Amino acid sequence: MLKFTEEDRSFIQKYFDNAKALLNAENLNDVLDPLYDLIDVKGFAPPNYEEYNDFGRKAQKIYDSIYSNN
């Protein structure tokens, strides 16, 4: 079973319809891949979409936390 902080759990529950499945995943990439996709879709700021927006920075922090804890 993967390790999640309360902040990780809260973020996943807020932004994913399949949060229960993600939080019960046994494979790290089963969680990180959807997070990466979410960052790719919602995490970059206009006009050039090269830098993170506030959401992207928060999501990347969660991604990094899950990665380093597992």
ChimeraX attribute file (.defattr): number of C-alpha atoms within 10 A of each C-alpha:
attribute: neighborCount
match mode: 1-to-1
recipient: residues
	/A:1	10
	/A:2	15
	/A:3	17
	/A:4	17
	/A:5	12
	/A:6	9
	/A:7	12
	/A:8	18
	/A:9	17
	/A:10	12
	/A:11	15
	/A:12	22
	/A:13	15
	/A:14	9
	/A:15	12
	/A:16	14
	/A:17	10
	/A:18	10
	/A:19	17
	/A:20	12
	/A:21	12
	/A:22	21
	/A:23	18
	/A:24	13
	/A:25	14
	/A:26	13
	/A:27	12
	/A:28	15
	/A:29	13
	/A:30	14
	/A:31	21
	/A:32	17
	/A:33	12
	/A:34	15
	/A:35	19
	/A:36	16
	/A:37	11
	/A:38	17
	/A:39	20
	/A:40	13
	/A:41	10
	/A:42	15
	/A:43	21
	/A:44	18
	/A:45	14
	/A:46	9
	/A:47	7
	/A:48	7
	/A:49	12
	/A:50	10
	/A:51	13
	/A:52	18
	/A:53	16
	/A:54	13
	/A:55	15
	/A:56	20
	/A:57	15
	/A:58	15
	/A:59	23
	/A:60	18
	/A:61	14
	/A:62	21
	/A:63	19
	/A:64	13
	/A:65	16
	/A:66	19
	/A:67	16
	/A:68	9
	/A:69	10
	/A:70	11
